[in-house]
C-alpha cells in the first residue's frame, strides 16, 4: 500500500512539478528581460503582474473545481461524465475570459492608478497590462483543461504543453523586446501568443478524449452551471488570497520605486517556489478526489499523512535553495548589486517560511480534492485578520530600503502563512472535511 501510494504521488507530482514551474517561468522570463530595460519598466511590470495575477488567481477555481469533480467521476468509473465535466469547465473559462478581457482592457488605466505609481511607472504598467488582457481567455481555458487532465490522473501531458509554451514565450519575448525594439509591450505580446498556442494544444486533446469516451464537445447547460456553482466558494477563497497580495503590493509601492522593483523579484521567486511546492497539492487534489469517488476513506487518510510528510521535507529543501542563492538572485534578474543587496533580507525571510508554505499548500490541495470548499472560503477570510493590521503597522512606521522590504515579507510570508496553517490544520483533525458533496 505504501509503495503504491508513493508511486502514485510521484507519477502525478513530478510532471505537475514541471508544468507548475513552467507557469511562473513565464513571469521570470518577463521579469529578467524587462529588468535589463531598467528599474522603471521592472516596477511597471510589478504593478501589471499584481493586477493580472489577481484576476487570474480569482479564476483559478476553473482548475481547482474541475480537478476533483473529474477525479471523483474517474474514480467511480464514469469516464463519459468525467470528460464532459472537464469540457464544460473549458467552455465556462472561455466565456468568463472573454468578458474579463473586454472589461480589463478598458479599465487598465484605472487599475494601474490604484497603486499610486509615478507617471513613468504607470506608463510602463499600462502598456504591459493592456496587451496582456487579451491573453486572459487563453489563461483561463488552460486552467480548466489542466483540471480535466489532472482529474483523469494524467499530469504528463500538462508538462509537455507547459514546457512548450515556456520555450515559445522565451523565444518570442527576446525577439519582440530586443529584436523588434518593442520594449515592455513586446514582452506582453510574446506571452499572449504563447498562451493561445497552448490553448490550441489543449483543445485538440479534449476533442480526442470526447471522441474516445463518447462525451459531448458542446457546452452542457447543467454542466456549465454546476462548474460555476461549485467554483463560487473557491472564488471567495481565492479572493482573500488576492486581497492579501494586493495590500502587500500597495504597501511596498508606498515605500518606494526601488523597493517595489525589488519586491517584484522576491515575489517572482515566491511564485516559482509556490508552484513547485503546489505539485504535491495537485497530487492531493487528484488522489483525494479519486479515493472519495471510490468511497475509500482509509486510503484518503493515508494520502493525507503521506503528502504532509513529503510536503515538510520538500519545503525544507526549497527553503535551503532560496537561502543559498539569496545573495545572487538580484544580480541574475537585473545585474544591479544595489538591488541584490536590497532584496537579500527579504529572500532570507522567504527561505525560512518555505516549510510552512509547503504544508499549507498540501492542506489546501487535500481540502480542495475533498470538495470542502465552503470551509476554505471561511478560513481564507479569517487569515486576513492578523495579516492586514501587520501590514498597516509597517505602512505607518514606513521603514525604508532593505528593512522595509524585509518587514513586508515577514507580514506576508510569516504572519499570513502561519494563519493559513492554523486554520487549515484545525480542519483536518477530524473527518468532517471528507463529507463534502461531490
DRENDO-1510 file (C-alpha; in Angstrom, 1 decimal, always signed):
<recs>
REC; n; res; u; v; w
REC; 1; UNK; +0.0; +0.0; +0.0 .
REC; 2; UNK; +2.7; +2.5; +1.0 .
REC; 3; UNK; +4.9; +1.7; -2.1 .
REC; 4; UNK; +1.8; +2.1; -4.4 .
REC; 5; UNK; +0.9; +5.4; -2.8 .
REC; 6; UNK; +4.4; +6.7; -3.2 .
REC; 7; UNK; +4.4; +5.7; -6.8 .
REC; 8; UNK; +1.0; +7.4; -7.4 .
REC; 9; UNK; +2.2; +10.6; -5.7 .
REC; 10; UNK; +5.4; +10.6; -7.8 .
REC; 11; UNK; +3.5; +9.8; -11.0 .
REC; 12; UNK; +1.2; +12.8; -10.5 .
REC; 13; UNK; +3.5; +15.2; -8.7 .
REC; 14; UNK; +6.7; +15.1; -10.8 .
REC; 15; UNK; +5.0; +16.0; -14.1 .
REC; 16; UNK; +2.9; +18.5; -12.2 .
REC; 17; UNK; +6.0; +20.0; -10.8 .
REC; 18; UNK; +7.5; +20.5; -14.2 .
REC; 19; UNK; +4.3; +22.1; -15.5 .
REC; 20; UNK; +3.8; +24.3; -12.5 .
REC; 21; UNK; +7.3; +25.6; -12.6 .
REC; 22; UNK; +6.9; +26.3; -16.3 .
REC; 23; UNK; +3.9; +28.6; -15.5 .
REC; 24; UNK; +5.8; +31.1; -13.3 .
REC; 25; UNK; +8.7; +30.8; -15.7 .
REC; 26; UNK; +6.6; +33.0; -18.0 .
REC; 27; UNK; +6.8; +35.7; -15.4 .
REC; 28; UNK; +10.5; +35.0; -14.6 .
REC; 29; UNK; +11.4; +35.4; -18.3 .
REC; 30; UNK; +9.4; +38.6; -18.5 .
REC; 31; UNK; +11.0; +40.0; -15.3 .
REC; 32; UNK; +14.5; +39.1; -16.4 .
REC; 33; UNK; +14.2; +40.5; -19.9 .
REC; 34; UNK; +12.3; +43.6; -18.8 .
REC; 35; UNK; +14.6; +44.1; -15.8 .
REC; 36; UNK; +17.5; +44.8; -18.2 .
REC; 37; UNK; +15.5; +47.6; -19.7 .
REC; 38; UNK; +15.7; +49.5; -16.3 .
REC; 39; UNK; +14.2; +49.8; -12.9 .
REC; 40; UNK; +11.2; +51.8; -14.1 .
REC; 41; UNK; +10.0; +49.1; -16.6 .
REC; 42; UNK; +10.5; +46.5; -13.9 .
REC; 43; UNK; +8.5; +48.4; -11.4 .
REC; 44; UNK; +5.7; +48.8; -14.0 .
REC; 45; UNK; +5.8; +45.1; -14.6 .
REC; 46; UNK; +5.4; +44.6; -10.9 .
REC; 47; UNK; +2.1; +46.5; -10.8 .
REC; 48; UNK; +0.8; +44.9; -14.0 .
REC; 49; UNK; +1.7; +41.5; -12.8 .
REC; 50; UNK; -0.1; +42.1; -9.5 .
REC; 51; UNK; -3.3; +43.0; -11.4 .
REC; 52; UNK; -3.0; +40.1; -13.8 .
REC; 53; UNK; -2.3; +37.6; -11.1 .
REC; 54; UNK; -5.2; +38.9; -9.1 .
REC; 55; UNK; -7.6; +38.4; -12.0 .
REC; 56; UNK; -6.2; +35.0; -12.9 .
REC; 57; UNK; -5.9; +33.9; -9.3 .
REC; 58; UNK; -9.6; +34.7; -8.7 .
REC; 59; UNK; -10.4; +32.4; -11.6 .
REC; 60; UNK; -8.1; +29.5; -10.5 .
REC; 61; UNK; -11.3; +27.7; -9.4 .
REC; 62; UNK; -11.7; +26.7; -13.0 .
REC; 63; UNK; -8.8; +24.3; -12.4 .
REC; 64; UNK; -9.4; +23.6; -8.7 .
REC; 65; UNK; -13.1; +22.8; -9.1 .
REC; 66; UNK; -12.6; +20.8; -12.3 .
REC; 67; UNK; -9.9; +18.5; -10.9 .
REC; 68; UNK; -11.8; +16.9; -8.0 .
REC; 69; UNK; -15.1; +16.8; -10.0 .
REC; 70; UNK; -13.4; +14.9; -12.8 .
REC; 71; UNK; -11.4; +12.8; -10.4 .
REC; 72; UNK; -14.5; +11.6; -8.4 .
REC; 73; UNK; -16.2; +10.5; -11.6 .
REC; 74; UNK; -13.0; +8.9; -12.8 .
REC; 75; UNK; -12.8; +7.0; -9.5 .
REC; 76; UNK; -16.3; +5.8; -9.8 .
REC; 77; UNK; -15.7; +4.6; -13.4 .
REC; 78; UNK; -17.9; +7.1; -15.2 .
REC; 79; UNK; -15.4; +8.2; -17.8 .
REC; 80; UNK; -18.0; +9.9; -20.1 .
REC; 81; UNK; -19.2; +12.1; -17.3 .
REC; 82; UNK; -15.7; +12.9; -16.2 .
REC; 83; UNK; -14.7; +14.2; -19.7 .
REC; 84; UNK; -18.0; +16.1; -20.0 .
REC; 85; UNK; -17.4; +18.0; -16.7 .
REC; 86; UNK; -13.9; +19.0; -17.9 .
REC; 87; UNK; -15.1; +20.2; -21.3 .
REC; 88; UNK; -17.9; +22.2; -19.6 .
REC; 89; UNK; -15.3; +23.9; -17.5 .
REC; 90; UNK; -13.3; +24.9; -20.6 .
REC; 91; UNK; -16.5; +26.5; -22.1 .
REC; 92; UNK; -17.1; +28.4; -18.9 .
REC; 93; UNK; -13.5; +29.5; -18.9 .
REC; 94; UNK; -13.8; +30.9; -22.5 .
REC; 95; UNK; -16.9; +32.9; -21.6 .
REC; 96; UNK; -15.5; +34.3; -18.4 .
REC; 97; UNK; -12.2; +35.1; -20.1 .
REC; 98; UNK; -13.8; +37.0; -22.9 .
REC; 99; UNK; -15.8; +39.2; -20.5 .
REC; 100; UNK; -12.8; +39.8; -18.3 .
REC; 101; UNK; -10.6; +40.7; -21.2 .
REC; 102; UNK; -13.0; +43.4; -22.5 .
REC; 103; UNK; -13.6; +44.9; -19.1 .
REC; 104; UNK; -10.0; +44.7; -18.1 .
REC; 105; UNK; -8.7; +46.4; -21.2 .
REC; 106; UNK; -11.0; +49.3; -20.7 .
REC; 107; UNK; -10.2; +49.5; -17.0 .
REC; 108; UNK; -6.4; +49.2; -17.4 .
REC; 109; UNK; -5.5; +52.9; -16.6 .
REC; 110; UNK; -7.8; +52.9; -13.5 .
REC; 111; UNK; -6.4; +49.6; -12.2 .
REC; 112; UNK; -2.8; +50.9; -12.5 .
REC; 113; UNK; -3.6; +54.1; -10.7 .
REC; 114; UNK; -5.0; +52.2; -7.8 .
REC; 115; UNK; -1.3; +51.6; -6.8 .
REC; 116; UNK; -0.4; +55.3; -6.9 .
REC; 117; UNK; +2.7; +54.9; -9.1 .
REC; 118; UNK; +4.8; +57.7; -10.6 .
REC; 119; UNK; +3.8; +58.7; -14.1 .
REC; 120; UNK; +6.8; +56.9; -15.7 .
REC; 121; UNK; +6.0; +53.6; -13.9 .
REC; 122; UNK; +2.3; +53.9; -14.7 .
REC; 123; UNK; +3.0; +54.3; -18.4 .
REC; 124; UNK; +5.1; +51.1; -18.4 .
REC; 125; UNK; +2.4; +49.2; -16.4 .
REC; 126; UNK; -0.4; +50.3; -18.6 .
REC; 127; UNK; +1.4; +49.3; -21.8 .
REC; 128; UNK; +2.1; +45.8; -20.5 .
REC; 129; UNK; -1.3; +45.3; -18.8 .
REC; 130; UNK; -3.4; +46.5; -21.8 .
REC; 131; UNK; -1.8; +44.0; -24.2 .
REC; 132; UNK; -1.8; +41.1; -21.6 .
REC; 133; UNK; -5.6; +41.4; -21.1 .
REC; 134; UNK; -6.1; +39.7; -24.5 .
REC; 135; UNK; -4.4; +36.6; -23.1 .
REC; 136; UNK; -6.9; +36.3; -20.3 .
REC; 137; UNK; -9.3; +33.9; -22.1 .
REC; 138; UNK; -6.3; +31.7; -23.0 .
REC; 139; UNK; -5.0; +31.6; -19.4 .
REC; 140; UNK; -8.4; +30.5; -18.1 .
REC; 141; UNK; -9.0; +27.9; -20.7 .
REC; 142; UNK; -5.6; +26.4; -19.9 .
REC; 143; UNK; -6.7; +26.3; -16.2 .
REC; 144; UNK; -9.8; +24.3; -17.0 .
REC; 145; UNK; -8.1; +22.0; -19.4 .
REC; 146; UNK; -5.4; +21.3; -16.9 .
REC; 147; UNK; -8.0; +20.4; -14.4 .
REC; 148; UNK; -9.6; +17.9; -16.8 .
REC; 149; UNK; -6.3; +16.1; -17.3 .
REC; 150; UNK; -5.3; +16.2; -13.6 .
REC; 151; UNK; -8.7; +14.7; -12.7 .
REC; 152; UNK; -8.1; +11.9; -15.3 .
REC; 153; UNK; -4.9; +11.2; -13.3 .
REC; 154; UNK; -2.7; +12.4; -16.2 .
REC; 155; UNK; -0.3; +15.3; -15.5 .
REC; 156; UNK; +2.4; +14.3; -18.0 .
REC; 157; UNK; +0.5; +15.9; -20.9 .
REC; 158; UNK; +0.3; +19.2; -19.0 .
REC; 159; UNK; +4.0; +19.1; -18.5 .
REC; 160; UNK; +4.7; +18.9; -22.3 .
REC; 161; UNK; +2.3; +21.6; -23.1 .
REC; 162; UNK; +3.6; +23.9; -20.3 .
REC; 163; UNK; +7.2; +23.3; -21.3 .
REC; 164; UNK; +6.4; +24.1; -25.0 .
REC; 165; UNK; +4.6; +27.2; -24.0 .
REC; 166; UNK; +7.5; +28.4; -21.9 .
REC; 167; UNK; +10.0; +27.8; -24.6 .
REC; 168; UNK; +7.9; +29.7; -27.1 .
REC; 169; UNK; +7.3; +32.5; -24.7 .
REC; 170; UNK; +11.1; +33.0; -24.0 .
REC; 171; UNK; +11.9; +33.0; -27.8 .
REC; 172; UNK; +9.1; +35.4; -28.7 .
REC; 173; UNK; +9.8; +37.8; -25.8 .
REC; 174; UNK; +13.5; +38.1; -26.7 .
REC; 175; UNK; +12.6; +38.7; -30.3 .
REC; 176; UNK; +9.9; +41.3; -29.7 .
REC; 177; UNK; +11.7; +43.2; -26.8 .
REC; 178; UNK; +15.2; +43.4; -28.3 .
REC; 179; UNK; +14.9; +42.2; -31.9 .
REC; 180; UNK; +12.0; +44.4; -32.8 .
REC; 181; UNK; +12.7; +47.0; -30.1 .
REC; 182; UNK; +9.1; +46.9; -28.7 .
REC; 183; UNK; +10.2; +47.2; -25.1 .
REC; 184; UNK; +7.9; +46.1; -22.3 .
REC; 185; UNK; +5.0; +45.8; -24.8 .
REC; 186; UNK; +6.9; +43.1; -26.7 .
REC; 187; UNK; +7.2; +41.1; -23.6 .
REC; 188; UNK; +3.4; +41.2; -23.1 .
REC; 189; UNK; +2.7; +40.4; -26.8 .
REC; 190; UNK; +5.0; +37.4; -26.8 .
REC; 191; UNK; +3.4; +35.9; -23.7 .
REC; 192; UNK; -0.1; +36.3; -25.2 .
REC; 193; UNK; +0.9; +34.4; -28.4 .
REC; 194; UNK; +2.4; +31.6; -26.3 .
REC; 195; UNK; -0.7; +31.3; -24.2 .
REC; 196; UNK; -3.1; +30.9; -27.1 .
REC; 197; UNK; -0.7; +28.4; -28.7 .
REC; 198; UNK; -1.2; +26.3; -25.5 .
REC; 199; UNK; -5.0; +26.6; -25.9 .
REC; 200; UNK; -4.8; +25.0; -29.3 .
REC; 201; UNK; -3.0; +22.0; -28.0 .
REC; 202; UNK; -5.5; +21.5; -25.1 .
REC; 203; UNK; -8.5; +21.8; -27.4 .
REC; 204; UNK; -7.2; +19.1; -29.6 .
REC; 205; UNK; -6.6; +16.8; -26.6 .
REC; 206; UNK; -10.0; +17.5; -25.2 .
REC; 207; UNK; -11.7; +16.7; -28.5 .
REC; 208; UNK; -9.9; +13.4; -28.7 .
REC; 209; UNK; -10.9; +12.5; -25.2 .
REC; 210; UNK; -14.6; +13.4; -26.0 .
REC; 211; UNK; -14.5; +11.1; -29.1 .
REC; 212; UNK; -12.8; +8.3; -27.1 .
REC; 213; UNK; -15.3; +8.3; -24.3 .
REC; 214; UNK; -18.5; +9.4; -26.1 .
REC; 215; UNK; -18.7; +12.8; -24.3 .
REC; 216; UNK; -20.2; +15.9; -25.9 .
REC; 217; UNK; -17.9; +18.6; -27.2 .
REC; 218; UNK; -20.6; +21.2; -26.9 .
REC; 219; UNK; -21.3; +23.0; -23.6 .
REC; 220; UNK; -24.0; +21.4; -21.5 .
REC; 221; UNK; -26.1; +23.9; -19.6 .
REC; 222; UNK; -26.3; +21.8; -16.4 .
REC; 223; UNK; -22.6; +21.1; -16.5 .
REC; 224; UNK; -21.5; +24.7; -17.0 .
REC; 225; UNK; -23.9; +25.8; -14.3 .
REC; 226; UNK; -22.6; +23.1; -12.0 .
REC; 227; UNK; -19.0; +24.2; -12.6 .
REC; 228; UNK; -19.8; +27.8; -11.9 .
REC; 229; UNK; -21.7; +26.9; -8.7 .
REC; 230; UNK; -19.0; +24.6; -7.3 .
REC; 231; UNK; -16.4; +27.3; -8.0 .
REC; 232; UNK; -18.2; +30.0; -6.1 .
REC; 233; UNK; -16.7; +29.1; -2.7 .
REC; 234; UNK; -13.3; +28.7; -4.3 .
REC; 235; UNK; -13.7; +32.1; -5.8 .
REC; 236; UNK; -14.2; +33.6; -2.3 .
REC; 237; UNK; -11.2; +31.6; -1.1 .
REC; 238; UNK; -9.1; +33.0; -3.9 .
REC; 239; UNK; -10.4; +36.5; -3.3 .
REC; 240; UNK; -9.0; +36.5; +0.3 .
REC; 241; UNK; -5.6; +35.5; -1.1 .
REC; 242; UNK; -5.6; +38.2; -3.7 .
REC; 243; UNK; -6.6; +40.8; -1.2 .
REC; 244; UNK; -3.6; +39.8; +0.8 .
REC; 245; UNK; -1.3; +40.1; -2.2 .
REC; 246; UNK; -2.7; +43.4; -3.3 .
REC; 247; UNK; -2.5; +45.0; +0.1 .
REC; 248; UNK; +1.1; +43.9; +0.2 .
REC; 249; UNK; +2.0; +45.4; -3.2 .
REC; 250; UNK; +0.2; +48.7; -2.2 .
REC; 251; UNK; +2.3; +48.9; +1.0 .
REC; 252; UNK; +5.5; +48.3; -0.9 .
REC; 253; UNK; +4.5; +50.9; -3.6 .
REC; 254; UNK; +4.3; +53.5; -0.8 .
REC; 255; UNK; +7.8; +52.7; +0.4 .
REC; 256; UNK; +9.5; +53.5; -2.9 .
REC; 257; UNK; +10.1; +52.5; -6.6 .
REC; 258; UNK; +13.3; +50.6; -5.8 .
REC; 259; UNK; +11.5; +48.6; -3.1 .
REC; 260; UNK; +8.7; +47.9; -5.5 .
REC; 261; UNK; +11.1; +46.7; -8.1 .
REC; 262; UNK; +12.8; +44.5; -5.5 .
REC; 263; UNK; +9.5; +43.1; -4.3 .
REC; 264; UNK; +8.7; +42.1; -7.9 .
REC; 265; UNK; +11.8; +39.9; -7.9 .
REC; 266; UNK; +11.1; +38.5; -4.4 .
REC; 267; UNK; +7.5; +37.7; -5.3 .
REC; 268; UNK; +8.6; +36.1; -8.6 .
REC; 269; UNK; +10.8; +33.7; -6.6 .
REC; 270; UNK; +7.9; +33.1; -4.1 .
REC; 271; UNK; +5.6; +32.3; -7.1 .
REC; 272; UNK; +8.1; +29.9; -8.5 .
REC; 273; UNK; +8.6; +28.1; -5.2 .
REC; 274; UNK; +4.8; +28.1; -4.6 .
REC; 275; UNK; +4.1; +26.5; -7.9 .
REC; 276; UNK; +6.9; +23.9; -7.2 .
REC; 277; UNK; +5.5; +23.1; -3.8 .
REC; 278; UNK; +2.0; +23.1; -5.2 .
REC; 279; UNK; +2.9; +20.0; -7.2 .
REC; 280; UNK; +2.1; +18.0; -4.1 .
REC; 281; UNK; -1.2; +19.9; -3.7 .
REC; 282; UNK; -2.1; +18.9; -7.3 .
REC; 283; UNK; -1.4; +15.2; -6.4 .
REC; 284; UNK; -3.6; +15.7; -3.3 .
REC; 285; UNK; -6.5; +17.0; -5.3 .
REC; 286; UNK; -6.4; +14.2; -7.8 .
REC; 287; UNK; -5.8; +11.4; -5.4 .
REC; 288; UNK; -8.2; +12.5; -2.7 .
REC; 289; UNK; -10.9; +13.1; -5.3 .
REC; 290; UNK; -10.3; +9.6; -6.8 .
REC; 291; UNK; -10.3; +7.8; -3.4 .
REC; 292; UNK; -13.5; +9.6; -2.3 .
REC; 293; UNK; -15.1; +8.6; -5.7 .
REC; 294; UNK; -14.2; +5.0; -4.9 .
REC; 295; UNK; -15.5; +5.5; -1.4 .
REC; 296; UNK; -12.3; +4.5; +0.4 .
REC; 297; UNK; -11.9; +6.9; +3.4 .
REC; 298; UNK; -9.0; +4.9; +4.9 .
REC; 299; UNK; -7.0; +5.4; +1.7 .
REC; 300; UNK; -7.9; +9.1; +1.8 .
REC; 301; UNK; -6.4; +9.4; +5.3 .
REC; 302; UNK; -3.3; +7.6; +4.1 .
REC; 303; UNK; -2.9; +10.1; +1.2 .
REC; 304; UNK; -3.2; +12.9; +3.8 .
REC; 305; UNK; -0.5; +11.6; +6.1 .
REC; 306; UNK; +1.9; +10.8; +3.3 .
REC; 307; UNK; +1.6; +14.1; +1.5 .
REC; 308; UNK; +2.1; +16.1; +4.7 .
REC; 309; UNK; +5.3; +14.3; +5.3 .
REC; 310; UNK; +6.5; +14.8; +1.8 .
REC; 311; UNK; +5.5; +18.5; +2.0 .
REC; 312; UNK; +7.5; +19.2; +5.1 .
REC; 313; UNK; +10.7; +17.8; +3.6 .
REC; 314; UNK; +10.1; +19.4; +0.2 .
REC; 315; UNK; +9.7; +22.8; +1.9 .
REC; 316; UNK; +12.9; +22.4; +3.8 .
REC; 317; UNK; +14.8; +21.6; +0.6 .
REC; 318; UNK; +13.3; +24.5; -1.4 .
REC; 319; UNK; +14.0; +26.9; +1.5 .
REC; 320; UNK; +17.6; +25.9; +1.6 .
REC; 321; UNK; +18.0; +26.5; -2.1 .
REC; 322; UNK; +16.5; +30.0; -1.9 .
REC; 323; UNK; +18.6; +30.8; +1.2 .
REC; 324; UNK; +21.8; +29.7; -0.5 .
REC; 325; UNK; +21.0; +31.8; -3.6 .
REC; 326; UNK; +19.7; +34.8; -1.8 .
REC; 327; UNK; +22.8; +36.9; -2.5 .
REC; 328; UNK; +22.9; +36.4; -6.2 .
REC; 329; UNK; +19.2; +36.3; -7.2 .
REC; 330; UNK; +19.0; +40.0; -7.6 .
REC; 331; UNK; +22.1; +40.1; -9.8 .
REC; 332; UNK; +20.6; +37.4; -12.1 .
REC; 333; UNK; +17.5; +39.5; -12.6 .
REC; 334; UNK; +18.8; +43.0; -13.0 .
REC; 335; UNK; +22.6; +42.9; -12.8 .
REC; 336; UNK; +22.4; +45.7; -10.2 .
REC; 337; UNK; +24.4; +45.0; -7.0 .
REC; 338; UNK; +22.4; +47.6; -5.1 .
REC; 339; UNK; +19.1; +45.9; -5.8 .
REC; 340; UNK; +20.6; +42.5; -5.0 .
REC; 341; UNK; +21.6; +43.8; -1.5 .
REC; 342; UNK; +18.2; +45.4; -1.1 .
REC; 343; UNK; +16.3; +42.2; -1.5 .
REC; 344; UNK; +18.5; +39.7; +0.2 .
REC; 345; UNK; +17.0; +40.0; +3.7 .
REC; 346; UNK; +13.5; +39.6; +2.2 .
REC; 347; UNK; +14.7; +36.5; +0.4 .
REC; 348; UNK; +16.0; +35.0; +3.6 .
REC; 349; UNK; +12.6; +35.5; +5.2 .
REC; 350; UNK; +11.1; +33.8; +2.2 .
REC; 351; UNK; +13.5; +30.9; +2.6 .
REC; 352; UNK; +12.7; +30.3; +6.3 .
REC; 353; UNK; +9.0; +30.3; +5.6 .
REC; 354; UNK; +9.1; +27.5; +2.9 .
REC; 355; UNK; +8.4; +24.5; +5.2 .
REC; 356; UNK; +5.3; +26.3; +6.5 .
REC; 357; UNK; +4.2; +27.3; +2.9 .
REC; 358; UNK; +4.6; +23.7; +1.7 .
REC; 359; UNK; +2.4; +22.2; +4.4 .
REC; 360; UNK; -0.2; +25.0; +3.8 .
REC; 361; UNK; -0.3; +24.1; +0.0 .
REC; 362; UNK; -0.7; +20.4; +0.7 .
REC; 363; UNK; -3.6; +21.0; +3.2 .
REC; 364; UNK; -5.2; +23.3; +0.7 .
REC; 365; UNK; -5.0; +20.6; -2.0 .
REC; 366; UNK; -6.4; +18.0; +0.3 .
REC; 367; UNK; -9.5; +20.1; +1.2 .
REC; 368; UNK; -10.0; +21.1; -2.5 .
REC; 369; UNK; -9.8; +17.5; -3.5 .
REC; 370; UNK; -12.4; +16.6; -0.9 .
REC; 371; UNK; -14.7; +19.4; -2.1 .
REC; 372; UNK; -14.6; +21.1; +1.3 .
REC; 373; UNK; -14.6; +24.5; -0.4 .
REC; 374; UNK; -17.0; +26.3; +1.9 .
REC; 375; UNK; -14.6; +25.9; +4.8 .
REC; 376; UNK; -11.7; +27.1; +2.6 .
REC; 377; UNK; -13.7; +30.3; +1.8 .
REC; 378; UNK; -14.4; +31.0; +5.5 .
REC; 379; UNK; -10.8; +30.2; +6.5 .
REC; 380; UNK; -9.5; +32.5; +3.8 .
REC; 381; UNK; -11.3; +35.4; +5.3 .
REC; 382; UNK; -10.1; +34.6; +8.8 .
REC; 383; UNK; -6.5; +34.6; +7.7 .
REC; 384; UNK; -6.7; +38.3; +6.8 .
REC; 385; UNK; -7.5; +39.3; +10.4 .
REC; 386; UNK; -3.9; +39.2; +11.7 .
REC; 387; UNK; -2.2; +39.9; +8.4 .
REC; 388; UNK; -3.8; +43.2; +7.4 .
REC; 389; UNK; -3.1; +45.0; +10.7 .
REC; 390; UNK; +0.5; +43.9; +10.5 .
REC; 391; UNK; +0.9; +45.5; +7.0 .
REC; 392; UNK; -0.8; +48.7; +8.3 .
REC; 393; UNK; +1.7; +48.9; +11.1 .
REC; 394; UNK; +4.6; +48.6; +8.5 .
REC; 395; UNK; +3.0; +51.3; +6.4 .
REC; 396; UNK; +2.6; +53.6; +9.4 .
REC; 397; UNK; +6.2; +53.2; +10.6 .
REC; 398; UNK; +7.4; +53.4; +7.0 .
REC; 399; UNK; +10.7; +51.6; +7.2 .
REC; 400; UNK; +12.9; +52.2; +4.1 .
REC; 401; UNK; +15.3; +50.2; +2.0 .
REC; 402; UNK; +16.1; +46.6; +2.9 .
REC; 403; UNK; +14.4; +46.8; +6.3 .
REC; 404; UNK; +11.1; +47.9; +4.8 .
REC; 405; UNK; +11.1; +45.2; +2.2 .
REC; 406; UNK; +12.0; +42.6; +4.9 .
REC; 407; UNK; +9.2; +43.6; +7.2 .
REC; 408; UNK; +6.7; +43.5; +4.4 .
REC; 409; UNK; +7.9; +40.0; +3.7 .
REC; 410; UNK; +7.5; +39.0; +7.3 .
REC; 411; UNK; +3.9; +40.1; +7.2 .
REC; 412; UNK; +3.1; +38.0; +4.1 .
REC; 413; UNK; +5.4; +35.0; +4.3 .
REC; 414; UNK; +5.2; +34.8; +8.0 .
REC; 415; UNK; +2.0; +36.2; +9.6 .
REC; 416; UNK; -0.3; +35.3; +6.7 .
REC; 417; UNK; +1.1; +31.8; +6.1 .
REC; 418; UNK; +1.1; +30.9; +9.7 .
REC; 419; UNK; -2.6; +32.0; +9.9 .
REC; 420; UNK; -3.4; +29.7; +7.0 .
REC; 421; UNK; -1.5; +26.9; +8.6 .
REC; 422; UNK; -3.5; +27.1; +11.8 .
REC; 423; UNK; -6.9; +27.4; +10.1 .
REC; 424; UNK; -6.3; +24.5; +7.6 .
REC; 425; UNK; -4.6; +22.3; +10.2 .
REC; 426; UNK; -7.6; +22.7; +12.5 .
REC; 427; UNK; -9.9; +21.4; +9.8 .
REC; 428; UNK; -8.1; +18.1; +9.0 .
REC; 429; UNK; -8.0; +17.0; +12.7 .
REC; 430; UNK; -11.4; +15.2; +12.3 .
REC; 431; UNK; -13.3; +13.6; +9.4 .
REC; 432; UNK; -15.9; +16.2; +8.6 .
REC; 433; UNK; -13.8; +17.5; +5.7 .
REC; 434; UNK; -14.5; +14.2; +3.9 .
REC; 435; UNK; -18.2; +14.6; +4.0 .
REC; 436; UNK; -18.5; +17.4; +1.4 .
REC; 437; UNK; -20.7; +16.6; -1.7 .
REC; 438; UNK; -19.1; +15.8; -5.0 .
</recs>
